[in-house]
């Protein structure tokens, strides 16, 4: 049993990080998935929901628990392949990635963008400077 500090509140987490995690994509929310066998966390689609904090709260709790767990010692690859995200999502996404700095030597972030999408490439380049993580900006 792991205790996590999530959005300023102590919450109990009974997560088993050996199990897959999946949140299905909608018109306004991204696909989120975690594959424990390959130790990959994937985000894809769009993130333009009205209350990003509410949507991502369980994800941030999962990240807090993951970081505190023994499972994090094996490392993780985070693949971010978002077509678009709004300002509220950008704040939460940055917070989520900054949490992974606590285990930075065990994290690789792959920030993917479409050819010609200069905005998403620039965001990836900015994150590379802002975060103390191995971050690859990859054109698809």
BELWO-V121055 format. One record per backbone hydrogen bond with DSSP energy under -0.5 kcal/mol. CO is the residue of the C=O (numbers start at 1). NH is the residue of the N-H. E is the energy in kcal/mol with one decimal. If there is no record, write none. Layout:
CO/NH/E ; CO/NH/E
This chain:
2/4/-0.5 ; 2/13/-2.7 ; 4/6/-0.8 ; 4/11/-2.8 ; 5/7/-0.6 ; 6/9/-1.7 ; 9/6/-3.0 ; 11/4/-2.8 ; 13/2/-2.2 ; 15/17/-0.7 ; 16/19/-1.7 ; 21/34/-2.6 ; 23/32/-2.3 ; 28/48/-2.4 ; 28/49/-0.7 ; 29/26/-2.0 ; 31/44/-1.9 ; 32/23/-3.1 ; 33/42/-3.3 ; 34/21/-1.8 ; 34/36/-0.7 ; 35/39/-1.1 ; 35/40/-1.8 ; 39/77/-2.6 ; 40/35/-2.9 ; 41/79/-2.9 ; 42/33/-2.2 ; 43/81/-3.3 ; 44/31/-3.0 ; 45/83/-3.3 ; 45/84/-0.9 ; 47/86/-2.4 ; 50/52/-0.6 ; 51/55/-2.0 ; 52/56/-2.9 ; 53/57/-1.3 ; 54/58/-0.5 ; 56/60/-2.8 ; 57/61/-2.4 ; 58/62/-2.1 ; 59/63/-2.5 ; 60/64/-2.7 ; 61/65/-2.4 ; 62/66/-2.8 ; 63/67/-2.8 ; 64/68/-1.7 ; 65/69/-1.1 ; 66/69/-0.6 ; 66/72/-0.6 ; 69/72/-0.9 ; 70/73/-1.6 ; 71/74/-1.5 ; 72/75/-1.9 ; 76/108/-1.9 ; 77/41/-2.8 ; 77/79/-0.6 ; 78/80/-0.6 ; 78/110/-3.3 ; 79/43/-2.7 ; 79/81/-0.6 ; 80/112/-3.1 ; 81/45/-1.5 ; 84/47/-1.8 ; 86/90/-2.0 ; 87/91/-1.8 ; 88/92/-1.5 ; 89/93/-3.0 ; 90/94/-2.3 ; 91/95/-1.8 ; 92/96/-2.7 ; 93/97/-2.5 ; 94/98/-2.6 ; 95/99/-1.7 ; 96/100/-1.0 ; 98/101/-1.1 ; 99/102/-1.7 ; 100/103/-1.6 ; 101/104/-1.6 ; 103/106/-2.8 ; 104/107/-1.3 ; 106/76/-2.6 ; 107/134/-0.8 ; 108/78/-3.3 ; 108/110/-0.5 ; 109/111/-0.6 ; 109/136/-3.3 ; 110/80/-3.0 ; 110/112/-0.7 ; 111/138/-3.1 ; 113/140/-2.7 ; 114/117/-2.3 ; 116/118/-1.7 ; 117/121/-1.9 ; 118/122/-2.6 ; 119/123/-2.3 ; 120/124/-2.1 ; 121/125/-2.6 ; 122/126/-2.7 ; 123/127/-2.7 ; 124/128/-2.0 ; 125/129/-1.1 ; 126/130/-2.2 ; 127/131/-2.5 ; 131/133/-1.1 ; 133/135/-0.8 ; 134/109/-3.0 ; 136/111/-3.4 ; 136/138/-0.7 ; 138/113/-2.1
